[in-house]
Amino acid sequence: MKWALLTIIAVFSIYIAYLQVQSSKTSYVNGLPLYNALPGQEFVLERDCYAFKFKDQNSSWPLIGSRETVPDLPAEVSASNIGADLPKVRILELLHVGDHFHIASVRRDQTRALTTITFEILFEDEATRKFPRLDAYWIMDHTPEKAGAPPVFLTDYAVPPRSLK
């Protein structure tokens, strides 16, 4: 009987350790000095993109990207790919050159192995969109983070409106 109890305790301990290794902590860092000027900044899309979700990863919001940053996406950005049976992604919506959006929030996701900063963006015409709020991780340049600076948008994907330059 005590072997069965020890086995149950061991299995339970391994399960708890597994959950801790796989867990992720999400926090909004808008108020930190490094990020407090980012929410509200406006941008314009410079290329057509997809709003999508990975099939094997859970994300808080749909993601934005294209084939150049996410190899699992189709090369041509086309409405015919919405709902198509793709192996690793589910395409939800098309986003077009000239679409206006702003940074709604700066989010930090932490796991034991990795900490990532991403922008949650909100499109200007949110009432007409199926998915107005997206996670911009895949259209961001994260190299400034290594020097202690906030990430920025890749200029091939998003730039400030011309009136703000």
DSSP file (Angstrom, degrees, kcal/mol; ACC not computed):
  #  RESIDUE AA STRUCTURE BP1 BP2  ACC     N-H-->O    O-->H-N    N-H-->O    O-->H-N    TCO  KAPPA ALPHA  PHI   PSI    X-CA   Y-CA   Z-CA
    1    1 A M     >        0   0    0      0, 0.0     4,-2.0     0, 0.0     5,-0.1   0.000 360.0 360.0 360.0 -39.6    0.0    0.0    0.0
    2    2 A K  H  >  +     0   0    0      1,-0.2     4,-2.4     2,-0.2     5,-0.2   0.813 360.0  57.1 -69.6 -26.3    2.8    2.4    0.8
    3    3 A W  H  > S+     0   0    0      2,-0.2     4,-2.3     1,-0.2    -1,-0.2   0.894 106.5  49.4 -67.2 -38.6    4.3    1.8   -2.6
    4    4 A A  H  > S+     0   0    0      2,-0.2     4,-2.3     1,-0.2    -2,-0.2   0.910 111.7  48.6 -65.0 -41.6    1.1    2.9   -4.3
    5    5 A L  H  X S+     0   0    0     -4,-2.0     4,-2.4     2,-0.2    -2,-0.2   0.915 111.8  48.8 -65.1 -42.8    1.0    6.0   -2.1
    6    6 A L  H  X S+     0   0    0     -4,-2.4     4,-2.4     2,-0.2    -2,-0.2   0.877 110.9  51.2 -63.7 -38.0    4.6    6.8   -3.0
    7    7 A T  H  X S+     0   0    0     -4,-2.3     4,-2.7     2,-0.2     5,-0.2   0.919 110.1  48.8 -65.1 -43.7    3.9    6.3   -6.7
    8    8 A I  H  X S+     0   0    0     -4,-2.3     4,-2.5     2,-0.2    -2,-0.2   0.918 112.4  48.3 -62.0 -43.9    0.9    8.7   -6.5
    9    9 A I  H  X S+     0   0    0     -4,-2.4     4,-2.4     2,-0.2    -2,-0.2   0.909 112.5  48.9 -63.5 -42.1    3.0   11.3   -4.7
   10   10 A A  H  X S+     0   0    0     -4,-2.4     4,-2.4     2,-0.2    -2,-0.2   0.920 112.6  47.2 -64.3 -44.5    5.8   11.0   -7.3
   11   11 A V  H  X S+     0   0    0     -4,-2.7     4,-2.3     1,-0.2    -2,-0.2   0.916 113.0  49.2 -63.7 -43.4    3.4   11.2  -10.2
   12   12 A F  H  X S+     0   0    0     -4,-2.5     4,-2.4    -5,-0.2    -2,-0.2   0.907 111.0  49.9 -62.8 -42.2    1.7   14.3   -8.7
   13   13 A S  H  X S+     0   0    0     -4,-2.4     4,-2.4     2,-0.2    -2,-0.2   0.907 111.1  48.8 -63.5 -42.6    5.1   15.9   -8.0
   14   14 A I  H  X S+     0   0    0     -4,-2.4     4,-2.4     2,-0.2    -1,-0.2   0.896 110.9  51.4 -63.7 -40.4    6.2   15.4  -11.6
   15   15 A Y  H  X S+     0   0    0     -4,-2.3     4,-2.3     2,-0.2    -2,-0.2   0.919 110.3  47.8 -62.8 -44.9    2.9   16.8  -12.9
   16   16 A I  H  X S+     0   0    0     -4,-2.4     4,-2.1     2,-0.2    -2,-0.2   0.913 112.5  49.3 -63.1 -43.2    3.3   19.9  -10.7
   17   17 A A  H  X S+     0   0    0     -4,-2.4     4,-2.1     1,-0.2    -2,-0.2   0.906 110.2  51.5 -63.1 -41.1    6.9   20.4  -11.9
   18   18 A Y  H  X S+     0   0    0     -4,-2.4     4,-2.1     1,-0.2    -2,-0.2   0.919 109.0  50.5 -61.6 -44.5    5.8   19.9  -15.5
   19   19 A L  H  X S+     0   0    0     -4,-2.3     4,-0.9     1,-0.2    -1,-0.2   0.887 110.3  49.8 -61.8 -39.4    3.1   22.6  -15.1
   20   20 A Q  H  < S+     0   0    0     -4,-2.1     3,-0.3     1,-0.2    -1,-0.2   0.889 111.0  48.5 -68.3 -38.3    5.5   25.0  -13.6
   21   21 A V  H  < S+     0   0    0     -4,-2.1    91,-0.5     1,-0.2    92,-0.2   0.872 116.8  43.0 -67.9 -36.2    8.0   24.5  -16.5
   22   22 A Q  H  < S+     0   0    0     -4,-2.1    -1,-0.2    -5,-0.2    -2,-0.2   0.530  93.1 108.3 -87.4  -7.2    5.3   25.0  -19.1
   23   23 A S     <  -     0   0    0     -4,-0.9    89,-0.4    -3,-0.3     2,-0.4  -0.292  51.6-155.7 -76.2 158.0    3.6   27.9  -17.4
   24   24 A S        -     0   0    0     87,-0.1     2,-0.5    88,-0.1    87,-0.2  -0.995   5.2-148.5-133.2 137.6    3.7   31.5  -18.7
   25   25 A K  E     -A  110   0A   0     85,-3.1    85,-2.8    -2,-0.4     2,-0.5  -0.929  13.9-163.1-108.0 125.4    3.2   34.7  -16.8
   26   26 A T  E     +A  109   0A   0     -2,-0.5     2,-0.3    83,-0.2    83,-0.2  -0.912  13.8 168.9-109.9 132.0    1.7   37.6  -18.7
   27   27 A S  E     -A  108   0A   0     81,-2.5    81,-3.3    -2,-0.5     2,-0.6  -0.994  32.7-127.3-139.8 148.8    1.9   41.2  -17.4
   28   28 A Y  E     -A  107   0A   0     -2,-0.3     3,-0.3    79,-0.2    79,-0.2  -0.847  20.8-175.0 -95.9 125.2    1.1   44.5  -19.0
   29   29 A V    >   +     0   0    0     77,-2.0     3,-1.4    -2,-0.6     6,-0.3   0.020  41.6 123.7-112.1  25.3    4.0   46.9  -18.7
   30   30 A N  T 3  S+     0   0    0     76,-0.4     8,-0.2     1,-0.3    -1,-0.2   0.820  74.3  52.7 -55.2 -34.4    2.5   50.0  -20.1
   31   31 A G  T 3  S+     0   0    0     -3,-0.3    -1,-0.3     4,-0.1     5,-0.1   0.571  81.9 105.9 -85.1  -8.8    3.3   52.0  -17.0
   32   32 A L  S X> S-     0   0    0     -3,-1.4     4,-1.8     1,-0.1     3,-1.7  -0.482  81.3-118.6 -71.5 143.2    7.0   51.2  -16.8
   33   33 A P  T 34 S+     0   0    0      0, 0.0     4,-0.3     0, 0.0    -1,-0.1   0.815 111.8  57.4 -52.5 -35.2    9.2   54.1  -17.9
   34   34 A L  T 34 S+     0   0    0      1,-0.2     3,-0.1     2,-0.1    -4,-0.1   0.799 122.2  23.9 -65.6 -28.3   10.7   52.2  -20.8
   35   35 A Y  T X4 S+     0   0    0     -3,-1.7     3,-2.0    -6,-0.3    -1,-0.2   0.501  89.7  98.8-117.1  -7.2    7.2   51.6  -22.4
   36   36 A N  T 3< S+     0   0    0     -4,-1.8    -2,-0.1     1,-0.3    -1,-0.1   0.682  83.7  53.8 -67.2 -16.3    4.9   54.3  -21.1
   37   37 A A  T 3  S+     0   0    0     -4,-0.3    -1,-0.3     1,-0.1     4,-0.1   0.547  95.8  72.4 -88.6  -7.1    5.2   56.5  -24.2
   38   38 A L    X   +     0   0    0     -3,-2.0     3,-2.3    -8,-0.2    65,-0.4   0.936  69.9  87.8 -79.5 -47.1    4.2   53.6  -26.6
   39   39 A P  T 3  S+     0   0    0      0, 0.0    65,-0.2     0, 0.0     3,-0.1  -0.280  96.2  24.3 -57.0 134.7    0.4   53.1  -26.0
   40   40 A G  T 3  S+     0   0    0     63,-3.4    64,-0.1     1,-0.3    -2,-0.1   0.136  84.4 136.8  97.8 -18.9   -1.6   55.4  -28.3
   41   41 A Q    <   -     0   0    0     -3,-2.3    62,-2.1    62,-0.1    -1,-0.3  -0.400  48.4-134.9 -62.9 136.7    1.2   55.7  -30.9
   42   42 A E  E     +B  102   0A   0     60,-0.2     2,-0.3    -3,-0.1    60,-0.2  -0.672  26.0 176.0 -99.5 149.6   -0.4   55.5  -34.4
   43   43 A F  E     -B  101   0A   0     58,-3.1    58,-2.4    -2,-0.3     2,-0.4  -0.945  20.9-139.6-145.3 163.2    0.9   53.5  -37.4
   44   44 A V  E     -BC 100 159A   0    115,-3.0   115,-1.9    -2,-0.3    56,-0.2  -0.987  29.2-113.4-126.2 136.4    0.0   52.6  -41.0
   45   45 A L  E     - C   0 158A   0     54,-2.3    53,-2.5    -2,-0.4   113,-0.3  -0.483  20.9-166.3 -68.2 137.2    0.5   49.1  -42.5
   46   46 A E  S    S+     0   0    0    111,-2.8     2,-0.3    51,-0.2   112,-0.2   0.476  70.3  24.1-102.1  -7.2    3.1   49.2  -45.3
   47   47 A R  S    S-     0   0    0    110,-0.6    -1,-0.2    49,-0.1     2,-0.1  -0.989  89.6 -90.0-153.4 157.8    2.2   45.7  -46.7
   48   48 A D        +     0   0    0     -2,-0.3     2,-0.3    48,-0.1    48,-0.2  -0.464  52.1 174.7 -68.3 141.0   -0.7   43.3  -46.9
   49   49 A C  E     -D   95   0A   0     46,-2.5    46,-2.8    -2,-0.1     2,-0.4  -0.862  26.5-115.0-139.9 171.3   -0.7   40.8  -44.0
   50   50 A Y  E     -DE  94  65A   0     15,-3.0    15,-1.8    -2,-0.3     2,-0.6  -0.856  11.1-140.9-107.1 147.3   -2.7   38.1  -42.4
   51   51 A A  E     +DE  93  64A   0     42,-2.8    41,-3.2    -2,-0.4    42,-1.5  -0.958  48.6 153.4 -96.0 125.6   -4.4   37.9  -39.1
   52   52 A F  E     -DE  91  63A   0     11,-2.3    11,-3.4    -2,-0.6     2,-0.3  -0.907  39.3-141.3-148.9 169.7   -3.8   34.3  -38.0
   53   53 A K  E     -D   90   0A   0     37,-1.8    37,-2.8    -2,-0.3     2,-0.3  -0.991  26.8-118.7-134.7 144.0   -3.4   31.9  -35.2
   54   54 A F  E     -D   89   0A   0     -2,-0.3     3,-0.4    35,-0.2    35,-0.3  -0.628  18.3-140.9 -76.2 141.1   -1.0   29.0  -34.8
   55   55 A K  S    S+     0   0    0     33,-2.6    -1,-0.1    -2,-0.3    34,-0.1   0.823  99.0  42.0 -72.9 -30.7   -2.9   25.7  -34.5
   56   56 A D  S    S+     0   0    0     32,-0.5     2,-0.4     2,-0.0    -1,-0.2   0.408 109.3  62.8 -99.9   2.6   -0.4   24.3  -31.9
   57   57 A Q  S    S-     0   0    0     -3,-0.4     2,-0.5     2,-0.0    -3,-0.2  -0.987  72.0-137.1-130.2 137.1    0.0   27.4  -29.7
   58   58 A N        -     0   0    0     -2,-0.4     2,-0.3    -5,-0.1     3,-0.1  -0.774  26.0-178.1 -90.0 133.6   -2.5   29.3  -27.7
   59   59 A S        -     0   0    0     -2,-0.5     4,-0.0    -5,-0.1    -2,-0.0  -0.965  33.7-129.0-130.6 150.6   -2.2   33.1  -28.0
   60   60 A S  S    S+     0   0    0     -2,-0.3    -1,-0.1     1,-0.1    -2,-0.0   0.899  93.8  13.9 -62.8 -41.6   -4.2   35.7  -26.2
   61   61 A W  S    S-     0   0    0     -3,-0.1    73,-0.1     1,-0.0    -1,-0.1  -0.886  94.8 -87.0-130.1 158.3   -5.0   37.6  -29.5
   62   62 A P        -     0   0    0      0, 0.0    73,-3.2     0, 0.0    -9,-0.2  -0.323  49.7-124.7 -60.1 154.2   -4.7   36.7  -33.2
   63   63 A L  E     -Ef  52 135A   0    -11,-3.4   -11,-2.3    71,-0.2     2,-0.4  -0.562  11.0-137.6-100.1 163.9   -1.3   37.5  -34.6
   64   64 A I  E     +E   51   0A   0     71,-1.4    74,-0.4   -13,-0.2     2,-0.3  -0.978  44.4 108.3-122.9 137.8   -0.4   39.6  -37.6
   65   65 A G  E     -E   50   0A   0    -15,-1.8   -15,-3.0    -2,-0.4     2,-0.3  -0.986  43.3-130.0 178.1 179.7    2.3   38.6  -40.1
   66   66 A S    >>  -     0   0    0     -2,-0.3     4,-2.5    72,-0.2     3,-1.2  -0.822  47.8 -81.4-141.2-179.7    3.2   37.5  -43.6
   67   67 A R  T 34 S+     0   0    0      7,-0.5     6,-0.1    -2,-0.3     8,-0.1   0.810 121.0  64.3 -58.4 -33.2    5.4   34.8  -45.2
   68   68 A E  T 34 S+     0   0    0      1,-0.2    -1,-0.3     7,-0.1     7,-0.0   0.814 117.8  25.0 -64.3 -30.1    8.6   36.8  -44.7
   69   69 A T  T <4 S+     0   0    0     -3,-1.2    -2,-0.2     1,-0.2    -1,-0.2   0.666 131.0  39.4-106.3 -22.2    8.3   36.7  -40.9
   70   70 A V    ><  -     0   0    0     -4,-2.5     3,-2.3     1,-0.1    -1,-0.2  -0.862  65.9-165.6-130.0  96.0    6.2   33.5  -40.5
   71   71 A P  T 3  S+     0   0    0      0, 0.0    -4,-0.1     0, 0.0    -1,-0.1   0.679  84.1  68.1 -58.7 -18.4    7.3   30.8  -42.9
   72   72 A D  T 3  S+     0   0    0     -6,-0.1    16,-0.3    16,-0.1    17,-0.2   0.607  84.4  89.1 -77.2 -10.8    4.1   28.8  -42.2
   73   73 A L  S <  S-     0   0    0     -3,-2.3    -7,-0.1    -7,-0.2     4,-0.1  -0.553  91.6 -95.6 -85.2 152.4    1.9   31.4  -43.9
   74   74 A P        -     0   0    0      0, 0.0    -7,-0.5     0, 0.0    -1,-0.1  -0.322  28.5-126.2 -63.7 149.4    1.2   31.3  -47.7
   75   75 A A  S    S+     0   0    0     -9,-0.1     2,-0.5    -8,-0.1    -8,-0.2   0.907  94.8  59.5 -65.3 -43.7    3.5   33.4  -49.9
   76   76 A E  S    S-     0   0    0    -10,-0.1     2,-0.9    -9,-0.1     5,-0.1  -0.769  82.8-135.8 -92.5 126.5    0.6   35.3  -51.6
   77   77 A V        +     0   0    0     -2,-0.5     2,-0.3   -29,-0.1    -2,-0.1  -0.714  46.8 153.4 -80.9 108.5   -1.7   37.3  -49.3
   78   78 A S    >   -     0   0    0     -2,-0.9     3,-1.7     1,-0.1     4,-0.3  -0.989  57.0-127.5-143.1 145.0   -5.0   36.4  -50.7
   79   79 A A  G >  S+     0   0    0     -2,-0.3     3,-1.5     1,-0.3    -1,-0.1   0.758 105.6  71.9 -62.0 -24.8   -8.6   36.2  -49.5
   80   80 A S  G 3  S+     0   0    0      1,-0.3    -1,-0.3     3,-0.1    -3,-0.0   0.694  90.1  61.0 -66.4 -16.4   -8.8   32.6  -50.8
   81   81 A N  G X  S+     0   0    0     -3,-1.7     3,-1.7     2,-0.1    10,-0.4   0.605  75.0 109.5 -86.1 -11.5   -6.5   31.6  -48.0
   82   82 A I  T <  S+     0   0    0     -3,-1.5    10,-0.2    -4,-0.3     3,-0.1  -0.512  97.4   1.4 -66.0 123.1   -8.9   32.6  -45.3
   83   83 A G  T 3  S+     0   0    0      8,-1.4    -1,-0.3    -2,-0.4    -2,-0.1   0.454  96.1 148.5  78.4   0.7  -10.2   29.4  -43.7
   84   84 A A    <   -     0   0    0     -3,-1.7     2,-1.5     1,-0.1     7,-0.3  -0.300  60.5-105.0 -65.4 153.3   -8.0   27.2  -46.0
   85   85 A D        +     0   0    0     -3,-0.1    -1,-0.1     5,-0.1     5,-0.1  -0.633  53.6 168.7 -83.5  88.0   -6.8   23.9  -44.5
   86   86 A L        -     0   0    0     -2,-1.5   -13,-0.0     3,-0.5   -14,-0.0  -0.767  38.9-124.6-101.2 148.2   -3.1   24.8  -43.8
   87   87 A P  S    S+     0   0    0      0, 0.0    -1,-0.1     0, 0.0     3,-0.0   0.868  97.9  12.6 -63.7 -40.5   -1.0   22.5  -41.7
   88   88 A K  S    S+     0   0    0    -16,-0.3   -33,-2.6   -33,-0.1   -32,-0.5   0.592 119.0  49.6-118.0 -12.3    0.2   24.9  -38.9
   89   89 A V  E     -D   54   0A   0    -35,-0.3    -3,-0.5   -17,-0.2     2,-0.5  -0.901  56.0-147.1-130.7 157.5   -1.8   28.1  -39.1
   90   90 A R  E     -D   53   0A   0    -37,-2.8   -37,-1.8    -2,-0.3     2,-0.4  -0.978  22.2-145.4-121.2 114.4   -5.4   29.2  -39.3
   91   91 A I  E     +D   52   0A   0     -2,-0.5    -8,-1.4   -10,-0.4   -39,-0.2  -0.682  22.5 173.3 -85.6 129.5   -5.9   32.4  -41.3
   92   92 A L  E     -     0   0A   0    -41,-3.2     2,-0.3    -2,-0.4   -40,-0.2   0.761  55.9 -10.2-106.0 -33.7   -8.6   34.6  -39.9
   93   93 A E  E     -D   51   0A   0    -42,-1.5   -42,-2.8    37,-0.0     2,-0.4  -0.988  58.8-112.9-164.3 158.9   -8.6   37.9  -41.9
   94   94 A L  E     -D   50   0A   0     -2,-0.3     2,-0.4   -44,-0.2   -44,-0.2  -0.832  21.5-159.8-101.5 144.5   -6.7   40.0  -44.4
   95   95 A L  E     -D   49   0A   0    -46,-2.8   -46,-2.5    -2,-0.4     2,-0.3  -0.977  16.4-147.1-122.3 138.2   -5.1   43.3  -43.4
   96   96 A H    >   -     0   0    0     -2,-0.4     3,-2.2   -48,-0.2   -51,-0.3  -0.720  24.0 -88.9-115.2 155.6   -4.3   45.8  -46.2
   97   97 A V  T 3  S+     0   0    0     -2,-0.3   -51,-0.2     1,-0.3     3,-0.1  -0.310 114.6  29.6 -52.4 134.6   -1.7   48.4  -47.0
   98   98 A G  T 3  S+     0   0    0    -53,-2.5    -1,-0.3     1,-0.3     2,-0.2   0.286  80.5 142.0  94.0 -10.4   -2.8   51.7  -45.6
   99   99 A D    <   -     0   0    0     -3,-2.2   -54,-2.3   -55,-0.1     2,-0.3  -0.467  44.8-138.0 -64.4 133.4   -4.8   50.3  -42.6
  100  100 A H  E     +B   44   0A   0    -56,-0.2    24,-2.6    -2,-0.2    25,-0.4  -0.746  32.0 157.8 -97.0 140.4   -4.4   52.5  -39.6
  101  101 A F  E     -BG  43 123A   0    -58,-2.4   -58,-3.1    -2,-0.3     2,-0.3  -0.955  23.5-146.5-149.7 168.0   -3.8   51.2  -36.1
  102  102 A H  E     -BG  42 122A   0     20,-2.1    20,-2.5    -2,-0.3     2,-0.6  -0.951  33.4 -96.7-135.3 159.5   -2.4   52.2  -32.7
  103  103 A I  E     + G   0 121A   0    -62,-2.1   -63,-3.4   -65,-0.4    18,-0.2  -0.651  37.1 179.9 -75.0 119.6   -0.6   50.4  -29.9
  104  104 A A  E     -     0   0A   0     16,-2.9     2,-0.3    -2,-0.6    17,-0.2   0.810  62.8  -7.6 -88.8 -34.2   -3.2   49.6  -27.4
  105  105 A S  E     - G   0 120A   0     15,-1.7    15,-2.9   -67,-0.1     2,-0.5  -0.993  54.8-130.0-161.7 152.9   -1.0   47.9  -24.9
  106  106 A V  E     - G   0 119A   0     -2,-0.3   -77,-2.0    13,-0.2   -76,-0.4  -0.960  32.5-167.4-110.5 125.2    2.6   46.6  -24.2
  107  107 A R  E     -AG  28 118A   0     11,-2.9    11,-2.5    -2,-0.5     2,-0.5  -0.907  13.8-157.7-120.3 140.1    2.6   43.0  -22.9
  108  108 A R  E     -AG  27 117A   0    -81,-3.3   -81,-2.5    -2,-0.4     2,-0.5  -0.975   7.8-167.1-115.3 124.8    5.4   41.0  -21.4
  109  109 A D  E     -AG  26 116A   0      7,-2.6     7,-2.7    -2,-0.5     2,-0.4  -0.957   9.7-169.4-111.2 125.1    5.2   37.2  -21.5
  110  110 A Q  E     +AG  25 115A   0    -85,-2.8   -85,-3.1    -2,-0.5     2,-0.3  -0.955  14.1 165.8-121.3 132.0    7.6   35.2  -19.3
  111  111 A T        -     0   0    0      3,-3.0   -87,-0.1    -2,-0.4   -89,-0.1  -0.734  55.0 -94.9-121.8 178.7    8.4   31.6  -19.2
  112  112 A R  S    S+     0   0    0    -91,-0.5     3,-0.1   -89,-0.4   -90,-0.1   0.849 125.1  34.6 -63.2 -32.0   11.3   29.9  -17.5
  113  113 A A  S    S+     0   0    0    -92,-0.2     2,-0.3     1,-0.2    -1,-0.2   0.712 122.8  25.6 -95.4 -22.8   13.3   30.0  -20.7
  114  114 A L        -     0   0    0      2,-0.0    -3,-3.0     0, 0.0     2,-0.4  -0.995  47.6-159.6-151.5 143.8   12.2   33.2  -22.4
  115  115 A T  E     -G  110   0A   0     -2,-0.3     2,-0.4    -5,-0.2    -5,-0.2  -0.997  22.2-175.2-122.3 127.3   10.8   36.7  -21.9
  116  116 A T  E     -G  109   0A   0     -7,-2.7    -7,-2.6    -2,-0.4     2,-0.4  -0.942  15.1-153.0-124.4 146.1    9.1   38.4  -24.8
  117  117 A I  E     +G  108   0A   0     -2,-0.4     2,-0.3    -9,-0.2    -9,-0.2  -0.948  23.6 170.0-112.1 135.5    7.7   41.9  -25.3
  118  118 A T  E     -G  107   0A   0    -11,-2.5   -11,-2.9    -2,-0.4     2,-0.5  -0.963  29.0-124.3-141.9 160.6    4.9   42.4  -27.8
  119  119 A F  E     -G  106   0A   0     -2,-0.3    17,-2.9   -13,-0.2     2,-0.6  -0.896  12.5-147.2-105.0 132.7    2.5   45.1  -28.7
  120  120 A E  E     -GH 105 135A   0    -15,-2.9   -16,-2.9    -2,-0.5   -15,-1.7  -0.894  26.5-160.4 -91.9 125.4   -1.2   44.6  -28.8
  121  121 A I  E     -GH 103 134A   0     13,-3.0    13,-2.3    -2,-0.6     2,-0.4  -0.794  12.1-155.9-112.9 152.8   -2.6   46.7  -31.6
  122  122 A L  E     -GH 102 133A   0    -20,-2.5   -20,-2.1    -2,-0.3    11,-0.2  -0.993  19.1-128.6-129.6 126.0   -6.0   48.0  -32.3
  123  123 A F  E >   -G  101   0A   0      9,-2.2     3,-0.9    -2,-0.4   -22,-0.3  -0.473  15.1-127.8 -78.1 145.8   -7.3   49.0  -35.7
  124  124 A E  T 3  S+     0   0    0    -24,-2.6     2,-0.6     1,-0.3     3,-0.3   0.856 109.0  49.7 -59.0 -39.9   -8.9   52.4  -36.3
  125  125 A D  T >  S+     0   0    0    -25,-0.4     3,-1.7     1,-0.2     4,-0.5  -0.287  70.9 147.8 -95.6  48.6  -11.9   50.9  -37.9
  126  126 A E  G X   +     0   0    0     -3,-0.9     3,-1.0    -2,-0.6    -1,-0.2   0.771  61.4  64.3 -59.1 -29.6  -12.5   48.3  -35.2
  127  127 A A  G 3  S+     0   0    0     -3,-0.3    -1,-0.3     1,-0.2    -2,-0.1   0.769 105.8  44.9 -66.7 -24.1  -16.3   48.3  -35.5
  128  128 A T  G <  S+     0   0    0     -3,-1.7     2,-0.3     4,-0.0    -1,-0.2   0.457  99.1  88.9 -98.2  -1.5  -16.0   46.9  -39.1
  129  129 A R    <   -     0   0    0     -3,-1.0   -36,-0.0    -4,-0.5    -6,-0.0  -0.749  64.0-149.3-102.9 144.4  -13.4   44.2  -38.3
  130  130 A K  S    S+     0   0    0     -2,-0.3    -1,-0.1     1,-0.3   -37,-0.0   0.867 103.0  24.7 -71.8 -37.7  -13.9   40.7  -37.1
  131  131 A F  S    S+     0   0    0      1,-0.1    -1,-0.3    -3,-0.1    -8,-0.1  -0.754  70.1 163.6-127.9  83.2  -10.6   40.8  -35.2
  132  132 A P        +     0   0    0      0, 0.0    -9,-2.2     0, 0.0     2,-0.5   0.763  64.1  61.1 -75.7 -24.0   -9.8   44.5  -34.4
  133  133 A R  E     + H   0 122A   0    -11,-0.2     2,-0.3    -7,-0.1   -11,-0.2  -0.911  68.6 171.0-109.3 126.2   -7.2   43.7  -31.7
  134  134 A L  E     - H   0 121A   0    -13,-2.3   -13,-3.0    -2,-0.5     2,-0.6  -0.876  37.1-115.8-131.8 161.0   -4.1   41.8  -32.7
  135  135 A D  E     -fH  63 120A   0    -73,-3.2   -71,-1.4    -2,-0.3     3,-0.4  -0.889  22.3-162.5 -96.6 121.7   -0.7   40.7  -31.3
  136  136 A A    >   +     0   0    0    -17,-2.9     3,-2.2    -2,-0.6     4,-0.1   0.231  51.3 119.6 -92.0  13.2    2.0   42.4  -33.4
  137  137 A Y  G >  S+     0   0    0      1,-0.3     3,-1.3   -18,-0.2    -1,-0.2   0.842  72.9  52.4 -48.3 -43.3    4.9   40.1  -32.3
  138  138 A W  G 3  S+     0   0    0     -3,-0.4    -1,-0.3   -74,-0.4   -72,-0.2   0.490 108.7  48.7 -81.0  -2.8    5.7   38.8  -35.8
  139  139 A I  G <  S+     0   0    0     -3,-2.2    15,-2.6   -74,-0.1     2,-0.3   0.098  95.9  97.5-117.0  22.2    6.0   42.3  -37.4
  140  140 A M  E <  S-I  153   0B   0     -3,-1.3     2,-0.7    13,-0.3    13,-0.3  -0.822  70.1-132.0-112.8 149.5    8.3   43.7  -34.7
  141  141 A D  E     -I  152   0B   0     11,-3.8    11,-1.8    -2,-0.3     4,-0.1  -0.895  22.5-177.8 -96.6 114.2   12.1   44.1  -34.6
  142  142 A H    >   +     0   0    0     -2,-0.7     3,-1.2     9,-0.2     4,-0.5   0.428  56.8  96.5 -94.9   0.3   13.1   42.7  -31.2
  143  143 A T  G >> S+     0   0    0      1,-0.2     3,-1.3     2,-0.2     4,-0.5   0.837  74.2  63.6 -62.8 -33.0   16.9   43.4  -31.5
  144  144 A P  G >4>S+     0   0    0      0, 0.0     5,-2.4     0, 0.0     3,-1.0   0.787  90.1  70.3 -61.1 -22.8   16.6   46.7  -29.5
  145  145 A E  G X45S+     0   0    0     -3,-1.2     3,-1.6     1,-0.3    -2,-0.2   0.832  87.9  62.9 -62.2 -31.4   15.6   44.6  -26.5
  146  146 A K  G <45S+     0   0    0     -3,-1.3    -1,-0.3    -4,-0.5    -3,-0.1   0.798 105.4  46.0 -64.4 -27.3   19.1   43.2  -26.2
  147  147 A A  G <<5S-     0   0    0     -3,-1.0    -1,-0.3    -4,-0.5    -2,-0.2   0.296 126.7-100.1 -96.5   7.9   20.4   46.8  -25.6
  148  148 A G  T < 5S+     0   0    0     -3,-1.6    -3,-0.2     1,-0.3    -2,-0.1   0.621  85.2 122.2  85.5  13.0   17.6   47.5  -23.0
  149  149 A A      < -     0   0    0     -5,-2.4    -1,-0.3    -6,-0.1    -2,-0.1  -0.679  69.0 -96.6-103.0 160.5   15.4   49.5  -25.4
  150  150 A P        -     0   0    0      0, 0.0    -1,-0.1     0, 0.0    -3,-0.0  -0.410  45.5-101.6 -71.5 153.3   11.8   48.7  -26.4
  151  151 A P        -     0   0    0      0, 0.0     2,-0.3     0, 0.0    -9,-0.2  -0.231  37.4-151.1 -66.8 165.4   11.1   46.7  -29.6
  152  152 A V  E     -I  141   0B   0    -11,-1.8   -11,-3.8     0, 0.0     2,-0.2  -0.870  22.5 -92.0-132.4 165.4   10.0   48.6  -32.7
  153  153 A F  E     -I  140   0B   0     -2,-0.3     2,-0.3   -13,-0.3   -13,-0.3  -0.558  44.0-107.3 -75.9 144.1    7.9   47.8  -35.8
  154  154 A L    >>  -     0   0    0    -15,-2.6     4,-2.2    -2,-0.2     3,-2.1  -0.587  26.9-134.5 -66.0 129.7    9.7   46.5  -38.8
  155  155 A T  T 34 S+     0   0    0     -2,-0.3    -1,-0.1     1,-0.3    -2,-0.0   0.683 103.4  64.7 -68.4 -16.4    9.6   49.4  -41.3
  156  156 A D  T 34 S+     0   0    0      1,-0.1    -1,-0.3   -17,-0.0     3,-0.1   0.681 114.8  32.2 -72.0 -16.8    8.6   47.1  -44.1
  157  157 A Y  T <4 S+     0   0    0     -3,-2.1  -111,-2.8     1,-0.3  -110,-0.6   0.789 126.5  11.3-110.1 -40.4    5.4   46.4  -42.1
  158  158 A A  E  <  +C   45   0A   0     -4,-2.2    -1,-0.3  -113,-0.3  -113,-0.2  -0.995  54.2 171.3-150.4 138.3    4.4   49.5  -40.2
  159  159 A V  E     -C   44   0A   0   -115,-1.9  -115,-3.0    -2,-0.4     3,-0.1  -0.942  42.6 -91.3-137.8 158.9    5.4   53.2  -40.1
  160  160 A P        -     0   0    0      0, 0.0  -117,-0.2     0, 0.0     5,-0.1  -0.372  59.0 -87.6 -64.4 152.5    4.0   56.3  -38.4
  161  161 A P    >>  -     0   0    0      0, 0.0     3,-2.2     0, 0.0     4,-0.7  -0.294  41.1-110.8 -57.8 149.6    1.4   58.2  -40.5
  162  162 A R  G >4 S+     0   0    0      1,-0.3     3,-0.8     2,-0.2  -118,-0.0   0.809 116.7  61.4 -55.2 -33.3    3.1   60.8  -42.7
  163  163 A S  G 34 S+     0   0    0      1,-0.2    -1,-0.3     2,-0.1     0, 0.0   0.707 105.4  48.5 -69.2 -17.6    1.7   63.7  -40.7
  164  164 A L  G <4        0   0    0     -3,-2.2    -1,-0.2     1,-0.2    -2,-0.2   0.547 360.0 360.0 -98.0  -9.0    3.6   62.4  -37.6
  165  165 A K    <<        0   0    0     -3,-0.8    -1,-0.2    -4,-0.7    -2,-0.1   0.497 360.0 360.0 -71.4 360.0    7.0   61.9  -39.2
